[in-house]
Amino acid sequence: MTQINDIRTIHEIARRAVALYQRIDYLNEQDARFALTGIADEVLTVHTEIVPLRLQEFLDADDVNFAHDIGGIHRHLEHGTPQQPARLRDCFMPRFAVP
């Protein structure tokens, strides 16, 4: 079961990702609210269904490592179905996965 502190940290990760995307003109203000929810959902899915993440280290990471994991999760996450569990394609593994 995911703890409330994990949920808070995941939302902080999503907020940081949205700010990063806006800073590099990848995301406009209008889409930011929807992106926030989608990013939080993707990180939560990876953390709870695929591989646990060191969430606080992820949040505190420098921009390069943070962007690697956020972008990699978005690009490689394949959401599950009742017949097939969620997975990360192409052997992607987040840098902040629990070893």
Gaussian input, Z-matrix of N, CA and C with variables (Angstrom, degrees):
# hf/3-21g

backbone

0 1
 N
 C     1     B1
 C     2     B2     1     A1
 N     3     B3     2     A2     1     D1
 C     4     B4     3     A3     2     D2
 C     5     B5     4     A4     3     D3
 N     6     B6     5     A5     4     D4
 C     7     B7     6     A6     5     D5
 C     8     B8     7     A7     6     D6
 N     9     B9     8     A8     7     D7
 C    10    B10     9     A9     8     D8
 C    11    B11    10    A10     9     D9
 N    12    B12    11    A11    10    D10
 C    13    B13    12    A12    11    D11
 C    14    B14    13    A13    12    D12
 N    15    B15    14    A14    13    D13
 C    16    B16    15    A15    14    D14
 C    17    B17    16    A16    15    D15
 N    18    B18    17    A17    16    D16
 C    19    B19    18    A18    17    D17
 C    20    B20    19    A19    18    D18
 N    21    B21    20    A20    19    D19
 C    22    B22    21    A21    20    D20
 C    23    B23    22    A22    21    D21
 N    24    B24    23    A23    22    D22
 C    25    B25    24    A24    23    D23
 C    26    B26    25    A25    24    D24
 N    27    B27    26    A26    25    D25
 C    28    B28    27    A27    26    D26
 C    29    B29    28    A28    27    D27
 N    30    B30    29    A29    28    D28
 C    31    B31    30    A30    29    D29
 C    32    B32    31    A31    30    D30
 N    33    B33    32    A32    31    D31
 C    34    B34    33    A33    32    D32
 C    35    B35    34    A34    33    D33
 N    36    B36    35    A35    34    D34
 C    37    B37    36    A36    35    D35
 C    38    B38    37    A37    36    D36
 N    39    B39    38    A38    37    D37
 C    40    B40    39    A39    38    D38
 C    41    B41    40    A40    39    D39
 N    42    B42    41    A41    40    D40
 C    43    B43    42    A42    41    D41
 C    44    B44    43    A43    42    D42
 N    45    B45    44    A44    43    D43
 C    46    B46    45    A45    44    D44
 C    47    B47    46    A46    45    D45
 N    48    B48    47    A47    46    D46
 C    49    B49    48    A48    47    D47
 C    50    B50    49    A49    48    D48
 N    51    B51    50    A50    49    D49
 C    52    B52    51    A51    50    D50
 C    53    B53    52    A52    51    D51
 N    54    B54    53    A53    52    D52
 C    55    B55    54    A54    53    D53
 C    56    B56    55    A55    54    D54
 N    57    B57    56    A56    55    D55
 C    58    B58    57    A57    56    D56
 C    59    B59    58    A58    57    D57
 N    60    B60    59    A59    58    D58
 C    61    B61    60    A60    59    D59
 C    62    B62    61    A61    60    D60
 N    63    B63    62    A62    61    D61
 C    64    B64    63    A63    62    D62
 C    65    B65    64    A64    63    D63
 N    66    B66    65    A65    64    D64
 C    67    B67    66    A66    65    D65
 C    68    B68    67    A67    66    D66
 N    69    B69    68    A68    67    D67
 C    70    B70    69    A69    68    D68
 C    71    B71    70    A70    69    D69
 N    72    B72    71    A71    70    D70
 C    73    B73    72    A72    71    D71
 C    74    B74    73    A73    72    D72
 N    75    B75    74    A74    73    D73
 C    76    B76    75    A75    74    D74
 C    77    B77    76    A76    75    D75
 N    78    B78    77    A77    76    D76
 C    79    B79    78    A78    77    D77
 C    80    B80    79    A79    78    D78
 N    81    B81    80    A80    79    D79
 C    82    B82    81    A81    80    D80
 C    83    B83    82    A82    81    D81
 N    84    B84    83    A83    82    D82
 C    85    B85    84    A84    83    D83
 C    86    B86    85    A85    84    D84
 N    87    B87    86    A86    85    D85
 C    88    B88    87    A87    86    D86
 C    89    B89    88    A88    87    D87
 N    90    B90    89    A89    88    D88
 C    91    B91    90    A90    89    D89
 C    92    B92    91    A91    90    D90
 N    93    B93    92    A92    91    D91
 C    94    B94    93    A93    92    D92
 C    95    B95    94    A94    93    D93
 N    96    B96    95    A95    94    D94
 C    97    B97    96    A96    95    D95
 C    98    B98    97    A97    96    D96
 N    99    B99    98    A98    97    D97
 C   100   B100    99    A99    98    D98
 C   101   B101   100   A100    99    D99
 N   102   B102   101   A101   100   D100
 C   103   B103   102   A102   101   D101
 C   104   B104   103   A103   102   D102
 N   105   B105   104   A104   103   D103
 C   106   B106   105   A105   104   D104
 C   107   B107   106   A106   105   D105
 N   108   B108   107   A107   106   D106
 C   109   B109   108   A108   107   D107
 C   110   B110   109   A109   108   D108
 N   111   B111   110   A110   109   D109
 C   112   B112   111   A111   110   D110
 C   113   B113   112   A112   111   D111
 N   114   B114   113   A113   112   D112
 C   115   B115   114   A114   113   D113
 C   116   B116   115   A115   114   D114
 N   117   B117   116   A116   115   D115
 C   118   B118   117   A117   116   D116
 C   119   B119   118   A118   117   D117
 N   120   B120   119   A119   118   D118
 C   121   B121   120   A120   119   D119
 C   122   B122   121   A121   120   D120
 N   123   B123   122   A122   121   D121
 C   124   B124   123   A123   122   D122
 C   125   B125   124   A124   123   D123
 N   126   B126   125   A125   124   D124
 C   127   B127   126   A126   125   D125
 C   128   B128   127   A127   126   D126
 N   129   B129   128   A128   127   D127
 C   130   B130   129   A129   128   D128
 C   131   B131   130   A130   129   D129
 N   132   B132   131   A131   130   D130
 C   133   B133   132   A132   131   D131
 C   134   B134   133   A133   132   D132
 N   135   B135   134   A134   133   D133
 C   136   B136   135   A135   134   D134
 C   137   B137   136   A136   135   D135
 N   138   B138   137   A137   136   D136
 C   139   B139   138   A138   137   D137
 C   140   B140   139   A139   138   D138
 N   141   B141   140   A140   139   D139
 C   142   B142   141   A141   140   D140
 C   143   B143   142   A142   141   D141
 N   144   B144   143   A143   142   D142
 C   145   B145   144   A144   143   D143
 C   146   B146   145   A145   144   D144
 N   147   B147   146   A146   145   D145
 C   148   B148   147   A147   146   D146
 C   149   B149   148   A148   147   D147
 N   150   B150   149   A149   148   D148
 C   151   B151   150   A150   149   D149
 C   152   B152   151   A151   150   D150
 N   153   B153   152   A152   151   D151
 C   154   B154   153   A153   152   D152
 C   155   B155   154   A154   153   D153
 N   156   B156   155   A155   154   D154
 C   157   B157   156   A156   155   D155
 C   158   B158   157   A157   156   D156
 N   159   B159   158   A158   157   D157
 C   160   B160   159   A159   158   D158
 C   161   B161   160   A160   159   D159
 N   162   B162   161   A161   160   D160
 C   163   B163   162   A162   161   D161
 C   164   B164   163   A163   162   D162
 N   165   B165   164   A164   163   D163
 C   166   B166   165   A165   164   D164
 C   167   B167   166   A166   165   D165
 N   168   B168   167   A167   166   D166
 C   169   B169   168   A168   167   D167
 C   170   B170   169   A169   168   D168
 N   171   B171   170   A170   169   D169
 C   172   B172   171   A171   170   D170
 C   173   B173   172   A172   171   D171
 N   174   B174   173   A173   172   D172
 C   175   B175   174   A174   173   D173
 C   176   B176   175   A175   174   D174
 N   177   B177   176   A176   175   D175
 C   178   B178   177   A177   176   D176
 C   179   B179   178   A178   177   D177
 N   180   B180   179   A179   178   D178
 C   181   B181   180   A180   179   D179
 C   182   B182   181   A181   180   D180
 N   183   B183   182   A182   181   D181
 C   184   B184   183   A183   182   D182
 C   185   B185   184   A184   183   D183
 N   186   B186   185   A185   184   D184
 C   187   B187   186   A186   185   D185
 C   188   B188   187   A187   186   D186
 N   189   B189   188   A188   187   D187
 C   190   B190   189   A189   188   D188
 C   191   B191   190   A190   189   D189
 N   192   B192   191   A191   190   D190
 C   193   B193   192   A192   191   D191
 C   194   B194   193   A193   192   D192
 N   195   B195   194   A194   193   D193
 C   196   B196   195   A195   194   D194
 C   197   B197   196   A196   195   D195
 N   198   B198   197   A197   196   D196
 C   199   B199   198   A198   197   D197
 C   200   B200   199   A199   198   D198
 N   201   B201   200   A200   199   D199
 C   202   B202   201   A201   200   D200
 C   203   B203   202   A202   201   D201
 N   204   B204   203   A203   202   D202
 C   205   B205   204   A204   203   D203
 C   206   B206   205   A205   204   D204
 N   207   B207   206   A206   205   D205
 C   208   B208   207   A207   206   D206
 C   209   B209   208   A208   207   D207
 N   210   B210   209   A209   208   D208
 C   211   B211   210   A210   209   D209
 C   212   B212   211   A211   210   D210
 N   213   B213   212   A212   211   D211
 C   214   B214   213   A213   212   D212
 C   215   B215   214   A214   213   D213
 N   216   B216   215   A215   214   D214
 C   217   B217   216   A216   215   D215
 C   218   B218   217   A217   216   D216
 N   219   B219   218   A218   217   D217
 C   220   B220   219   A219   218   D218
 C   221   B221   220   A220   219   D219
 N   222   B222   221   A221   220   D220
 C   223   B223   222   A222   221   D221
 C   224   B224   223   A223   222   D222
 N   225   B225   224   A224   223   D223
 C   226   B226   225   A225   224   D224
 C   227   B227   226   A226   225   D225
 N   228   B228   227   A227   226   D226
 C   229   B229   228   A228   227   D227
 C   230   B230   229   A229   228   D228
 N   231   B231   230   A230   229   D229
 C   232   B232   231   A231   230   D230
 C   233   B233   232   A232   231   D231
 N   234   B234   233   A233   232   D232
 C   235   B235   234   A234   233   D233
 C   236   B236   235   A235   234   D234
 N   237   B237   236   A236   235   D235
 C   238   B238   237   A237   236   D236
 C   239   B239   238   A238   237   D237
 N   240   B240   239   A239   238   D238
 C   241   B241   240   A240   239   D239
 C   242   B242   241   A241   240   D240
 N   243   B243   242   A242   241   D241
 C   244   B244   243   A243   242   D242
 C   245   B245   244   A244   243   D243
 N   246   B246   245   A245   244   D244
 C   247   B247   246   A246   245   D245
 C   248   B248   247   A247   246   D246
 N   249   B249   248   A248   247   D247
 C   250   B250   249   A249   248   D248
 C   251   B251   250   A250   249   D249
 N   252   B252   251   A251   250   D250
 C   253   B253   252   A252   251   D251
 C   254   B254   253   A253   252   D252
 N   255   B255   254   A254   253   D253
 C   256   B256   255   A255   254   D254
 C   257   B257   256   A256   255   D255
 N   258   B258   257   A257   256   D256
 C   259   B259   258   A258   257   D257
 C   260   B260   259   A259   258   D258
 N   261   B261   260   A260   259   D259
 C   262   B262   261   A261   260   D260
 C   263   B263   262   A262   261   D261
 N   264   B264   263   A263   262   D262
 C   265   B265   264   A264   263   D263
 C   266   B266   265   A265   264   D264
 N   267   B267   266   A266   265   D265
 C   268   B268   267   A267   266   D266
 C   269   B269   268   A268   267   D267
 N   270   B270   269   A269   268   D268
 C   271   B271   270   A270   269   D269
 C   272   B272   271   A271   270   D270
 N   273   B273   272   A272   271   D271
 C   274   B274   273   A273   272   D272
 C   275   B275   274   A274   273   D273
 N   276   B276   275   A275   274   D274
 C   277   B277   276   A276   275   D275
 C   278   B278   277   A277   276   D276
 N   279   B279   278   A278   277   D277
 C   280   B280   279   A279   278   D278
 C   281   B281   280   A280   279   D279
 N   282   B282   281   A281   280   D280
 C   283   B283   282   A282   281   D281
 C   284   B284   283   A283   282   D282
 N   285   B285   284   A284   283   D283
 C   286   B286   285   A285   284   D284
 C   287   B287   286   A286   285   D285
 N   288   B288   287   A287   286   D286
 C   289   B289   288   A288   287   D287
 C   290   B290   289   A289   288   D288
 N   291   B291   290   A290   289   D289
 C   292   B292   291   A291   290   D290
 C   293   B293   292   A292   291   D291
 N   294   B294   293   A293   292   D292
 C   295   B295   294   A294   293   D293
 C   296   B296   295   A295   294   D294

   B1=1.4496
   B2=1.5340
   B3=1.2939
   B4=1.4577
   B5=1.5262
   B6=1.3067
   B7=1.4551
   B8=1.5189
   B9=1.3374
   B10=1.4623
   B11=1.5315
   B12=1.3289
   B13=1.4579
   B14=1.5242
   B15=1.3392
   B16=1.4656
   B17=1.5276
   B18=1.3203
   B19=1.4690
   B20=1.5259
   B21=1.3157
   B22=1.4726
   B23=1.5273
   B24=1.3200
   B25=1.4626
   B26=1.5245
   B27=1.3121
   B28=1.4633
   B29=1.5289
   B30=1.3186
   B31=1.4660
   B32=1.5299
   B33=1.3156
   B34=1.4630
   B35=1.5282
   B36=1.3296
   B37=1.4682
   B38=1.5334
   B39=1.3260
   B40=1.4692
   B41=1.5192
   B42=1.3280
   B43=1.4698
   B44=1.5338
   B45=1.3248
   B46=1.4643
   B47=1.5318
   B48=1.3254
   B49=1.4674
   B50=1.5233
   B51=1.3239
   B52=1.4658
   B53=1.5273
   B54=1.3255
   B55=1.4680
   B56=1.5290
   B57=1.3209
   B58=1.4718
   B59=1.5230
   B60=1.3228
   B61=1.4684
   B62=1.5271
   B63=1.3235
   B64=1.4621
   B65=1.5270
   B66=1.3198
   B67=1.4660
   B68=1.5289
   B69=1.3265
   B70=1.4667
   B71=1.5348
   B72=1.3361
   B73=1.4709
   B74=1.5252
   B75=1.3139
   B76=1.4602
   B77=1.5305
   B78=1.3355
   B79=1.4564
   B80=1.5200
   B81=1.3433
   B82=1.4583
   B83=1.5347
   B84=1.3089
   B85=1.4671
   B86=1.5207
   B87=1.3122
   B88=1.4599
   B89=1.5302
   B90=1.3209
   B91=1.4615
   B92=1.5304
   B93=1.3218
   B94=1.4588
   B95=1.5290
   B96=1.3235
   B97=1.4654
   B98=1.5362
   B99=1.3150
   B100=1.4628
   B101=1.5248
   B102=1.3144
   B103=1.4668
   B104=1.5233
   B105=1.3055
   B106=1.4695
   B107=1.5285
   B108=1.3018
   B109=1.4675
   B110=1.5227
   B111=1.3167
   B112=1.4656
   B113=1.5153
   B114=1.3237
   B115=1.4650
   B116=1.5204
   B117=1.3252
   B118=1.4732
   B119=1.5290
   B120=1.3212
   B121=1.4669
   B122=1.5252
   B123=1.3215
   B124=1.4682
   B125=1.5247
   B126=1.3230
   B127=1.4737
   B128=1.5285
   B129=1.3310
   B130=1.4649
   B131=1.5228
   B132=1.3179
   B133=1.4643
   B134=1.5232
   B135=1.3196
   B136=1.4679
   B137=1.5203
   B138=1.3318
   B139=1.4678
   B140=1.5344
   B141=1.3120
   B142=1.4672
   B143=1.5240
   B144=1.3285
   B145=1.4612
   B146=1.5262
   B147=1.3311
   B148=1.4663
   B149=1.5193
   B150=1.3205
   B151=1.4625
   B152=1.5322
   B153=1.3188
   B154=1.4660
   B155=1.5286
   B156=1.3206
   B157=1.4510
   B158=1.5279
   B159=1.3159
   B160=1.4661
   B161=1.5317
   B162=1.3284
   B163=1.4568
   B164=1.5239
   B165=1.3173
   B166=1.4600
   B167=1.5292
   B168=1.3294
   B169=1.4679
   B170=1.5277
   B171=1.3151
   B172=1.4621
   B173=1.5299
   B174=1.3242
   B175=1.4613
   B176=1.5211
   B177=1.3157
   B178=1.4674
   B179=1.5294
   B180=1.3150
   B181=1.4744
   B182=1.5215
   B183=1.3348
   B184=1.4581
   B185=1.5282
   B186=1.3310
   B187=1.4702
   B188=1.5217
   B189=1.3202
   B190=1.4673
   B191=1.5296
   B192=1.3209
   B193=1.4626
   B194=1.5247
   B195=1.3243
   B196=1.4634
   B197=1.5332
   B198=1.3335
   B199=1.4628
   B200=1.5280
   B201=1.3346
   B202=1.4660
   B203=1.5229
   B204=1.3248
   B205=1.4626
   B206=1.5256
   B207=1.3348
   B208=1.4673
   B209=1.5268
   B210=1.3194
   B211=1.4630
   B212=1.5113
   B213=1.3325
   B214=1.4615
   B215=1.5107
   B216=1.3138
   B217=1.4685
   B218=1.5270
   B219=1.3251
   B220=1.4654
   B221=1.5318
   B222=1.3089
   B223=1.4652
   B224=1.5270
   B225=1.3170
   B226=1.4636
   B227=1.5294
   B228=1.3379
   B229=1.4633
   B230=1.5156
   B231=1.3000
   B232=1.4600
   B233=1.5252
   B234=1.3306
   B235=1.4623
   B236=1.5187
   B237=1.3049
   B238=1.4527
   B239=1.5156
   B240=1.2987
   B241=1.4591
   B242=1.5231
   B243=1.3194
   B244=1.4711
   B245=1.5359
   B246=1.3327
   B247=1.4572
   B248=1.5271
   B249=1.3245
   B250=1.4604
   B251=1.5258
   B252=1.3335
   B253=1.4673
   B254=1.5346
   B255=1.3180
   B256=1.4672
   B257=1.5253
   B258=1.3541
   B259=1.4562
   B260=1.5169
   B261=1.3148
   B262=1.4582
   B263=1.5191
   B264=1.3343
   B265=1.4641
   B266=1.5301
   B267=1.3054
   B268=1.4660
   B269=1.5263
   B270=1.3171
   B271=1.4735
   B272=1.5260
   B273=1.3246
   B274=1.4618
   B275=1.5260
   B276=1.3273
   B277=1.4614
   B278=1.5225
   B279=1.3376
   B280=1.4621
   B281=1.5295
   B282=1.3074
   B283=1.4580
   B284=1.5235
   B285=1.3183
   B286=1.4624
   B287=1.5236
   B288=1.3305
   B289=1.4646
   B290=1.5192
   B291=1.3175
   B292=1.4606
   B293=1.5152
   B294=1.3553
   B295=1.4702
   B296=1.5226
   A1=109.35
   A2=116.43
   A3=121.62
   A4=109.37
   A5=115.39
   A6=120.49
   A7=110.63
   A8=115.50
   A9=121.17
   A10=111.47
   A11=117.78
   A12=119.88
   A13=111.34
   A14=117.03
   A15=120.59
   A16=110.42
   A17=116.30
   A18=120.98
   A19=109.80
   A20=116.64
   A21=119.59
   A22=111.13
   A23=116.74
   A24=120.46
   A25=110.69
   A26=117.53
   A27=121.38
   A28=110.17
   A29=117.56
   A30=119.91
   A31=111.59
   A32=117.61
   A33=120.67
   A34=110.70
   A35=116.82
   A36=121.13
   A37=109.20
   A38=116.79
   A39=120.38
   A40=110.78
   A41=117.98
   A42=120.67
   A43=110.77
   A44=116.06
   A45=119.21
   A46=110.27
   A47=116.95
   A48=120.47
   A49=110.78
   A50=117.37
   A51=120.83
   A52=109.80
   A53=117.23
   A54=120.80
   A55=110.81
   A56=116.39
   A57=120.44
   A58=110.43
   A59=117.01
   A60=120.69
   A61=111.30
   A62=117.50
   A63=120.28
   A64=110.96
   A65=116.83
   A66=121.45
   A67=111.74
   A68=116.92
   A69=119.84
   A70=111.65
   A71=115.98
   A72=123.17
   A73=113.55
   A74=116.10
   A75=121.25
   A76=110.76
   A77=115.98
   A78=121.17
   A79=108.46
   A80=117.00
   A81=119.30
   A82=110.37
   A83=115.82
   A84=122.38
   A85=111.94
   A86=116.30
   A87=121.24
   A88=111.45
   A89=117.47
   A90=121.34
   A91=113.11
   A92=117.55
   A93=121.29
   A94=112.97
   A95=118.15
   A96=120.99
   A97=111.23
   A98=115.80
   A99=119.76
   A100=110.87
   A101=115.76
   A102=120.23
   A103=110.52
   A104=117.27
   A105=121.58
   A106=110.43
   A107=116.42
   A108=121.03
   A109=111.07
   A110=117.21
   A111=121.05
   A112=112.68
   A113=117.10
   A114=120.71
   A115=110.34
   A116=116.92
   A117=119.95
   A118=110.18
   A119=117.09
   A120=120.99
   A121=111.23
   A122=117.18
   A123=120.36
   A124=111.46
   A125=116.80
   A126=120.26
   A127=109.83
   A128=117.41
   A129=120.84
   A130=111.32
   A131=117.62
   A132=121.33
   A133=111.03
   A134=116.75
   A135=119.59
   A136=109.72
   A137=116.76
   A138=122.02
   A139=112.40
   A140=117.71
   A141=120.50
   A142=114.58
   A143=117.49
   A144=119.10
   A145=114.71
   A146=117.75
   A147=118.86
   A148=111.76
   A149=116.50
   A150=120.60
   A151=107.73
   A152=118.12
   A153=119.20
   A154=110.39
   A155=115.41
   A156=121.52
   A157=110.44
   A158=115.61
   A159=121.61
   A160=105.15
   A161=114.92
   A162=121.62
   A163=113.47
   A164=118.52
   A165=119.62
   A166=110.91
   A167=117.16
   A168=119.86
   A169=110.68
   A170=116.43
   A171=122.40
   A172=109.13
   A173=116.62
   A174=121.49
   A175=112.10
   A176=117.21
   A177=122.47
   A178=113.99
   A179=118.02
   A180=122.05
   A181=111.73
   A182=115.34
   A183=120.10
   A184=108.22
   A185=116.23
   A186=120.87
   A187=113.59
   A188=118.24
   A189=120.92
   A190=110.76
   A191=117.27
   A192=120.40
   A193=111.65
   A194=116.67
   A195=120.63
   A196=110.11
   A197=116.32
   A198=120.69
   A199=111.64
   A200=117.09
   A201=120.30
   A202=110.41
   A203=116.46
   A204=119.03
   A205=112.46
   A206=118.18
   A207=120.13
   A208=110.49
   A209=116.49
   A210=119.95
   A211=112.59
   A212=116.14
   A213=120.25
   A214=112.58
   A215=116.14
   A216=119.63
   A217=109.39
   A218=116.58
   A219=119.45
   A220=111.60
   A221=116.08
   A222=120.09
   A223=112.92
   A224=117.89
   A225=121.20
   A226=115.71
   A227=117.65
   A228=119.26
   A229=111.17
   A230=114.76
   A231=121.81
   A232=106.03
   A233=116.14
   A234=120.35
   A235=109.83
   A236=115.22
   A237=120.36
   A238=113.28
   A239=113.76
   A240=123.71
   A241=106.07
   A242=117.71
   A243=117.65
   A244=112.87
   A245=117.58
   A246=121.06
   A247=113.22
   A248=118.18
   A249=122.18
   A250=109.05
   A251=118.77
   A252=120.05
   A253=111.70
   A254=115.58
   A255=120.71
   A256=108.61
   A257=115.42
   A258=119.41
   A259=109.98
   A260=115.08
   A261=122.23
   A262=107.38
   A263=116.57
   A264=122.39
   A265=111.46
   A266=114.39
   A267=123.86
   A268=113.66
   A269=116.57
   A270=122.88
   A271=113.19
   A272=118.06
   A273=119.58
   A274=109.53
   A275=115.52
   A276=121.43
   A277=107.46
   A278=117.79
   A279=119.90
   A280=111.51
   A281=116.17
   A282=121.22
   A283=111.81
   A284=116.47
   A285=119.92
   A286=112.40
   A287=116.78
   A288=120.94
   A289=108.57
   A290=116.43
   A291=120.59
   A292=107.62
   A293=116.98
   A294=118.68
   A295=112.32
   D1=134.00
   D2=-179.89
   D3=-76.35
   D4=133.90
   D5=-178.81
   D6=-86.26
   D7=157.89
   D8=-177.56
   D9=-60.13
   D10=-35.27
   D11=178.12
   D12=-65.14
   D13=-35.97
   D14=176.00
   D15=-62.52
   D16=-42.76
   D17=-179.42
   D18=-63.21
   D19=-43.87
   D20=178.40
   D21=-61.18
   D22=-44.36
   D23=-179.37
   D24=-65.68
   D25=-39.18
   D26=177.54
   D27=-61.68
   D28=-41.05
   D29=177.53
   D30=-66.68
   D31=-34.79
   D32=175.38
   D33=-66.83
   D34=-39.25
   D35=176.00
   D36=-61.06
   D37=-45.11
   D38=179.97
   D39=-63.34
   D40=-41.93
   D41=178.36
   D42=-62.49
   D43=-41.57
   D44=178.83
   D45=-64.90
   D46=-40.64
   D47=179.38
   D48=-62.76
   D49=-43.90
   D50=178.47
   D51=-60.91
   D52=-44.77
   D53=179.00
   D54=-61.41
   D55=-41.21
   D56=178.00
   D57=-63.14
   D58=-46.93
   D59=179.23
   D60=-61.55
   D61=-39.60
   D62=178.41
   D63=-67.22
   D64=-39.17
   D65=-179.23
   D66=-61.70
   D67=-32.49
   D68=-179.56
   D69=-100.42
   D70=16.93
   D71=178.16
   D72=57.97
   D73=33.58
   D74=177.54
   D75=-92.66
   D76=-15.93
   D77=-173.96
   D78=-144.25
   D79=131.35
   D80=177.39
   D81=-92.67
   D82=167.51
   D83=-175.94
   D84=-59.79
   D85=-37.21
   D86=-177.40
   D87=-63.23
   D88=-37.14
   D89=-177.21
   D90=-89.67
   D91=-8.11
   D92=-173.73
   D93=-60.21
   D94=-41.28
   D95=-178.27
   D96=-62.75
   D97=-42.79
   D98=178.95
   D99=-68.93
   D100=-38.96
   D101=178.36
   D102=-63.29
   D103=-39.44
   D104=179.81
   D105=-56.84
   D106=-47.00
   D107=179.91
   D108=-66.27
   D109=-44.10
   D110=-179.11
   D111=-64.46
   D112=-42.97
   D113=179.48
   D114=-65.31
   D115=-44.43
   D116=178.66
   D117=-60.12
   D118=-41.61
   D119=178.74
   D120=-62.98
   D121=-42.19
   D122=-179.79
   D123=-64.41
   D124=-45.50
   D125=179.72
   D126=-64.68
   D127=-42.88
   D128=178.01
   D129=-61.25
   D130=-42.46
   D131=179.05
   D132=-61.05
   D133=-46.69
   D134=178.81
   D135=-61.94
   D136=-47.92
   D137=-175.62
   D138=-62.88
   D139=-39.01
   D140=-174.33
   D141=-96.86
   D142=-24.33
   D143=-173.61
   D144=-114.23
   D145=-19.03
   D146=-173.65
   D147=-118.09
   D148=-62.75
   D149=-179.03
   D150=-149.92
   D151=130.24
   D152=177.48
   D153=-62.25
   D154=144.19
   D155=-179.80
   D156=-111.55
   D157=148.51
   D158=172.04
   D159=-83.08
   D160=84.69
   D161=-167.36
   D162=-61.78
   D163=-44.57
   D164=-177.97
   D165=-66.70
   D166=-39.41
   D167=176.46
   D168=-64.17
   D169=-39.02
   D170=176.87
   D171=-59.09
   D172=-51.47
   D173=-179.73
   D174=-59.56
   D175=-39.45
   D176=-175.38
   D177=-85.50
   D178=-2.39
   D179=-174.51
   D180=-65.63
   D181=158.11
   D182=172.50
   D183=-66.22
   D184=164.28
   D185=-174.48
   D186=-58.84
   D187=-37.14
   D188=-177.35
   D189=-64.55
   D190=-50.72
   D191=-179.54
   D192=-69.54
   D193=-37.14
   D194=176.71
   D195=-61.25
   D196=-49.14
   D197=-178.97
   D198=-63.69
   D199=-35.82
   D200=177.72
   D201=-57.65
   D202=-48.32
   D203=-176.60
   D204=-73.40
   D205=-42.87
   D206=178.94
   D207=-62.35
   D208=-49.02
   D209=-179.84
   D210=-65.85
   D211=-40.17
   D212=179.48
   D213=-66.02
   D214=-41.37
   D215=177.28
   D216=-61.74
   D217=-46.89
   D218=-179.05
   D219=-62.14
   D220=-43.21
   D221=-176.71
   D222=-72.16
   D223=-37.11
   D224=-170.17
   D225=-103.87
   D226=-10.42
   D227=-178.56
   D228=-70.88
   D229=128.49
   D230=173.13
   D231=-115.90
   D232=108.58
   D233=-178.56
   D234=-61.96
   D235=147.34
   D236=-177.36
   D237=-83.21
   D238=172.31
   D239=174.15
   D240=-129.99
   D241=172.17
   D242=176.53
   D243=-58.21
   D244=-27.29
   D245=-179.41
   D246=-91.95
   D247=-22.25
   D248=-173.73
   D249=-133.95
   D250=124.35
   D251=179.83
   D252=-71.34
   D253=158.74
   D254=175.47
   D255=-62.01
   D256=151.64
   D257=179.45
   D258=-155.27
   D259=166.57
   D260=173.07
   D261=-106.24
   D262=120.01
   D263=-177.90
   D264=-75.88
   D265=166.23
   D266=171.61
   D267=57.65
   D268=29.99
   D269=177.29
   D270=61.39
   D271=21.15
   D272=178.20
   D273=-67.66
   D274=135.53
   D275=174.77
   D276=-134.01
   D277=122.61
   D278=178.89
   D279=-59.69
   D280=144.08
   D281=177.66
   D282=-63.73
   D283=-25.62
   D284=-178.28
   D285=-101.14
   D286=22.74
   D287=172.30
   D288=-70.03
   D289=145.84
   D290=175.49
   D291=-67.33
   D292=127.97
   D293=-178.37
   D294=-66.35

